Amino acid sequence: MIKVYKEIFEEQLKLIQLLFASVEEKNIKNEQKLNIPGKDS
């Protein structure tokens, strides 16, 4: 039973990571478009 939960959890984790990656990509593209001085600096 725990094994099933673990597999579901890992799938969810992968989806969340993909979601964050795509959001990050959009943010980077938007910042480049707007030519805002980087928040990192």
N, C-alpha and C positions, 0 to 999 in steps of 0.2 A: 504493500500500500504506500509506504513512504517513498519507494522508488518511483511510483507513478507521479506523486506530488513533485518529486525532484525534477523529473523530466518536464512536467508542465511549467515549473518555475524557471527552468533553464530556457524553455521556449519563450516565455514571457520576457525574460531578461534580454534575449537576442532581439526581440521586437522593440523593446524599449531602447536598446543601444542603437538600433537602426534609426529609430525615430529621432533620437538626440543627434545622431550624425547628420541627418538630413536638415534638421533645424539649424545646427551649427553652420552647415554649408550655406543655407539661405541667409543667415546673419552676415557671414563673411561677404557674400555677393552683394548684399544690400549696402554694407559699409563701403565696399569698393565703388559702388555706383554713386553713393552720396559724397564720396571723398572726404569723409569725416576723419580728422586726425585720430589715429588708433587710440583706443582706450588703454591699451597695454603700455603705451609710452608715458 
